[in-house]
Amino acid sequence: ALFLCSVALLINYYTDRFSLMRTWKRIPHLGPGISLFSRHYFFPLAATAMAVLSSYFWASFPFDNLCEMGNETVGEALSGEWFVDPKGDDDNVTVTVNATSPAIMHCRQDFFRFYKGDWNRFPFSAENQPEGMEWMTEDQEDLTAIWSWVAVGFLGGLLIIYFLGIFRKFCCKPKYRARGDDQNINFSEVATISSYIPQVNSPIFSYPLVACSIENIDDELFDWDDPDRPYEYYDLTKDAKYLMEGLTDVSESVTFSQIAHWPPPKNEQVEM
């Protein structure tokens, strides 16, 4: 077992090492747009749908569309033994019906499929059952009453959330207002300083390739750092000059982007 575990760990180590150095890329810079949309729209809608459908399923149980006809019984005319084919495959089953058995009639227990013009459908509570075709038990009536009000509360909350979101979007546009005082910290002195530099991601290299000349760029402006190689190693302008040498002139000002950096004098405050 120890030998097998060591072999498995060794395989995992080299697989992860190869993937980290040659296959995997840095995670993309994604904003919070997807998470904000999910939190503001998707999750409230999903929670409301769950509450409404839960109320609907509890009210429609047991889904057999059979209701007792009050206190009526089957009577002597329908009592006795009957052959029933429940599956439709000529496999008859013997059913014994007593004269005192309650009479059963067909009814619709589906609040979404009531007859046209009949009864209220929402909320799915015992009060909205069709008269004379009630099927809920006492416990089911209490449970559906709770779920129906929960569904109504979720629907009302969802409408309020959407209304407030629309109202804030069109009527309460935020305005920029500067707060605080100037801290007299120059941009070049910020510890996390970075700047936009044209780069190209490659599946072969662990770090992006720089699509401009870095001769006039301070190393502090890069948001990544290769501990083994300098930034010149990733400069595509040098590769282009080497590959096109003797064929044609490569103009950096036309072929590649132009980036320049003029740092302020060291240890000297720059007046804003």
N, C-alpha and C positions, 0 to 999 in steps of 0.2 A: 504494500500500500504506500509506503514511504517513497519507493522508487517511482511508482505511477504518479504520485502527487508532484514529485520534483520534475518529472517530464512534462506534466500538464502546466505547471507554473513556468517552466522554461519556454514552452511554446507560446503561452500567453504573453510573456515578456517580450519575445522577439516580434510577435505579431503586433502588439501595441507600439513597440518601438518603430517598426516599419511604417505603421499607419500614421504615427505622430510625425515622423520625419518626411514621409513621401506622399501620403494619401490625404490625410485630414487637412482641412483648411481652418482658418480662423473664422469664428462665428460672424455672420453679417451684422452690420450695424442697423438693427431694427428699432423703430420707435415704438411708443406705447399705443399706437392706433388700434391694433387688434384687441389688446387687453381692455382698452377703454370702451370699444364697441361692444365687447362681450359683457362687460360689467354694466353698461348702461342700457343695453337693449336685449341681448340674447338671454342672459340669466334671468332677468325679471319675466321675460316672455315664457321661458321654459318652466319656471316655477308656477306661473299662472296656468299654463297648459296642464301641468301635473295636478294642480288643485281641482281644476274643472273636470278633467277626465277621471280623477279618483272619485269625485262626487257622482259622476255619471255611472261608473261601474258599480259602486256600492248601491245606487238606487235601482239599477237594472237587474241585480241579482234576484233569482237564480238563472235568468236567461232562457227559460223554457217556454215562455209565452203561454202559461197555463194559470188560470185563476179559478178559485172556488166560487160557485154561484150562491153566495150567501149561505143560508141554512138549508138549501135544497139538497135532496139526496137523489141517488140514481133511480130508485124505485124498482118494482118487480119487473117492469118491461125490459130493462137492460141488465138485470142480475143474472148470474150464472157463469159458466165457463166460456171464454172466447179464445179463439186462435188469432194471435197477432204476429205479423211479420215486421219487426222493428227495423231490420236492416235492408229489407227489400231483396233478399237473396233466397226466398222460399224456405227459410229456416224459421218455421212457426214456433211461437212460444205460447204456452197455455196461461191465460190470465183469468183469475177468479174475481168476479165483481159481486159484492154483496148489495143487497137492496138498501142498506143503510149507509153505503159509501157516499161521501160528498160528491155532488155533481161538479164537473170540471168543464170550463169553456175556454175557448181560445181568446187571448188578450195580448195586446202589444205591451211588453215590458221595456221597450226601447224608446227613451224619450226623444231620440232623433228621428223616429219613424212613426210618430203618431199620425192618425188620420188627419187629412187636411181640414183645417178649421176647428179641430178639437183641442181643448185644454191648453193650458200654458205648459211650456217645455222647460223653462229655466226660471228659478233654480230647480235642480233635480231633488225635490223633497216629496214627502208623503202627501202634502196638501195638493200637489199637482198630479196625483194619480187620477185616471179617468173614473168617474163615479160608477160604482157597480162592478168595477174590475180592479179592485185593490188586491195587491199581491204581497205587500211588505209585511213582515212580522213587526212586533212592537220594538224589539231591539234594533231592527233594521231601520225603522222610522226614526228612532232617536239618533242613530249614527248618521243617517242621510241628512237629518236636520243640521247636525254639526258641520258636516262636509259641505252642505249647500251654502251656509253662511261663510265658511272659509273660502269657498270659490268666489262668492260675491265680494269678499274683502280683498282677495288677490286681484280681481278684475278692477275694482275701484282704485286700488293702489297702483296698478299698472297704468291706468288712464291718468292718474295724478302725476306719476313720474314722467310720462311722455308729454303731458301738457306743460309741466314745469320746464322740461328740457327744451321744448319748442319756444316757450315764452322767454327763457333766458337767452336762447340763441338769437332771437330777432328783436327783443325789447331791452335786454340788459347786456349789451355788448361791453366787454371789459375795456377799460382805458388804462393806458400805461401811466404810471405815476412813480417817479423816482423816489426811493426811500433810502435813508442813510446819508452819510457824508463821504466825500472823497477820501480814500484811505492812503492816497499818495503812493500807490504801488504801481510801478510801470508794468506794462504787458510783458516786457522781456524778463521781468523778475518773477513772474508767476511760476510756481514749481511745476504745475501741470501744463505748461505752455505747449501748444501744438498748432499746426496750420494745415490747410488743404494742400496736398502735394499730389499731382497726378501719379497714380499707381495702377499696376496691372497684376492681378492675382494669377499665379501659375500653379498647376498641380505638381510640378517638379520641384519647385523651391518652397522652402518653409516660410519665407517672407516675400512680400510683394516686390515686383520689379518697378523701379522708378522711371517714369516716362518723361523725364526732363533732366536737364543738367543740374547737378547738385553743387556746382562749384561756388555759387553765391548763396547757398542755403546753410544755415546753421544746423548742426546736428540736433540741437535741442528742439527743433520744430517737428521732428518725426515723432509719431506716437508709437513706434516700435523700435526695438533695439536687438541686433544680432550680436551676441557676445563673442562670436568667433570671427566674423568678417566685418569690414568697414562698409559704410553706405555706398562707396564707389563701386563695390562689387555688384550692386544691383542697379547701377546706372546704365540704362539702355542706350544712351547716346554714345557711350564708349564702344559698346558692342556693334552699333550701326557703323561707326567709323571704321572699325576693324573689318567688318564683313564687306563694306562697300569700298574699301581702299583700292584705288586704281581703276575703279569702274566709273564712278561719278562723284561729284562733290555732295556731301551731306550737310545741309544747312540746318543748324539747330534751331534757328529762329523761324523756320518754315515747317520743318518736319515734327519738331517736338514743342511742347508747351514751354513757356518762359516763366520761371519763378526766380525772384530775387529777394534778398533780405538785407536790410540795412539796420543792423543793431545799433542801439545808442551807445555812447561812450560808457565804459565801465565806471561804476562808482560815481555816477553823475545823475542827478535827478532831472527828468524831462518834464518841463512845464506843460500842463495840459491847457 
